[in-house]
Amino acid sequence: MAKQKVRDTTFKNYKRAVEHRIIPALGKMKLDEIKVGHGQEFV
């Protein structure tokens, strides 16, 4: 794992966002399949 450049609490908040928001919404897609419309819909 790379050295963290953010505080522990910031990292935990990022991790929580990824696990609870981003992965459920986009996690089954491959990166090259994600288009602008997917990002706009997500936001």
N, C-alpha and C positions, 0 to 999 in steps of 0.2 A: 504494500500500500504506500502511496506517495505521502510525503510529509504534509500535514494540514497547514494551510496558510490562513485559516479562519479560527475564531474561538470555538471551543467545544460546544457551546450553546447554539452558535450559528450553524455548525455542522449538523447538530441534532435536528434543528429546524428544517434544514435542507433535506436531510434524510427522511424525515417524516413527510414532507411535501412530496418527495419522489415516491415513497412507498404507498401513501394514502390517496394521492391525487393523480400523479402523472402515470404511474404504472397501470392503475385500474382503467384509465382512459385510453392510453396509447400503447400499453405494454405488449399487446399481441402483434403489433406491427413491427416490421423491420424498419430500420432507420431510413433506408432509401425509398420506402413506401410512404413516409410521412411527408405530406405536401403542405403548402401554406394554408389551405382551407382547413386541414386537420388542426393546425395550431390555432387558427382563428376560432374554430368551433370549441376548442378546448378552453380558451380564454373566455 
